[in-house]
Amino acid sequence: MPKGTGKVIGQNKKAYHDYFIEETYEAGIVLQGTEIKSIRNGRVNLKDSYARIINGEVFLMGMHISPYEQGNRYNHDPLRVRKLLLHNKEISKLIGQTKEQGYALVPLKLYLKNGFAKVLIGLGKGKKNYDKREDLKKKEAKREIERAFKERQR
């Protein structure tokens, strides 16, 4: 199965707007208690999250998983730091690449694959404001072309 396939639970659409994504990696997540039940219910927000490498391990910061309704005292902190599971080769490669100026690890989407929660993280280089405006212009032009083509079909 290729990377990023499975039942998509949450996506970080803003990541593609703010970064040029150069490479992607599939990582497992270390979860506690009722977190997987909340994920299966789709109660996840990746909007302001990012990944960081600390002591040779990759951690996901800022991902919000809402507490499970029936979880009572077994619930977790919604914004806790979660460890990501990657191979040592991938981590050492990421360490070298993130030390370069302007590169960041950004979670792109969260999905279920064979019953396990996976995160697709991307190595991204930050976009400048003029790059973002250029992308919006291209998107708008493509939309106009499709609209005109659709009108001609009628």
N, C-alpha and C positions, 0 to 999 in steps of 0.2 A: 504494500500500500504506500503511495507517495506521501511526502510530508504535507501536513495541513489538510488531510482528508479525514472525514469522520463527521459526527453530528456537531455542528458548530454551535457553541453556547453563547459566546460573546466575541465581539470584534472591536479592534481599536482603529476606527476609520481615520481618526485624526493623525495617527502615526504616518500614514502615507502622504498626508498633507504637510507634515512638519519635517519629514526625513526622506532622503533618497535611500531606499532599502537595497543593500548590495548583496547580502547573503542571509539565508534563513536557517534556523536550527530548530529541531523538534526536541522538547524537553518534557520530562515527567515532573510532577509536583508532589512534594511531601505535604499531605493534608492531615488534619486532625479531626477526630470526632465526626460531627455532623456536616462538615464542609462539603463533602461529596454530594450529600442530599440537596444542599442549597444549590450546588453547581448544576445538578440534574434538573432542578426546577428553573434554571436560567437566571438565578439571582446573583449575577456577577457584573462588575463594572471594571473595565480595563483602561478607562479613559486617562487617568493621571498616573498610571503605573510605569515602572521602569525596572530594569535588571541591573545588578551591580555584582562585581566579583570581589569577594572578601576572603582572604586567606586560601585562595585556590578553590573556592566554592562559589557557585552562582546563586544569588538570592533575588527574589522578586519582591519589590517594595511597592506599596501603594495600591495593590489590587484589592478591591473591595468585594468580599463575599458576604452577603447578608446572613444574619443568624437564621437558623432553621426554626420555623414556627413551633414545631412540636419538640424542639430540642431541650427545653427548659434549662436546667443547670449544666447540661453537657455542651452548651453552645461555646463558641470561640470568639476571639476578638476579630471583628470584621476586617481590620486593616493590618493584621499581623504580618511579619516578614515570613515569606515562605521559601524554602529551599527548592532549587530546581535540580533535576537529575540529568546530567550530561556525562558523556565519556570524557576521560582525562585528556585525550587528544584534542577534543573539541574545546575544552576549557582552556588548555594552553594556547591554542590558536586564537581564541577570543581575547585572552590576556594580552597577547601581542598586538592584536588589531585595535583594541579599545584604548591602548596607551597612545595611539596616534591622535593628534588634535582633531576634535570635531566628531569623533565616532561615539555612538551610544548603543546600548542594548535596549531594544524596545519590544515589548510583547505585542504581537500583531493579532493573534486570536487564541481563544481557548476552546477546545473541542474534546469530545469523548471518542476514544479509539479503543476498540475491544474492551470496553468497560472501564478504561483508565482515563483520567483527565490528563490532557496534554496541552502544552503551551507552545505556540510557534513564536519564537523570538527572532527578531531581525537585527542585523548589524546595520545601523543607519548613520548616515552623515547628515547633519543638520542643514536644512534649506534656509536660504536668505529670503527676505520678503519679496524681492523681485522674482525669485524662482517660484514662489507660491502664486504670485499674480500671473506669471506666465502659464503655469499649470491650469489656473482657472480660465484663462483665455482659450487655451486649447480645448478644454472640456466644453466650454460654451460654444465654440466653433463646431465641434463634433456634434453637439446637440442640435445646432441649427441645420447642419447638413442632413442629419437623420430626419429632422422635421420636414425639410424641403423634399427629401426623397419620398417620404411617406405621403406628402401632398400630391406628388407626381403619380404615385401608384393608383390614386383614386380615380 
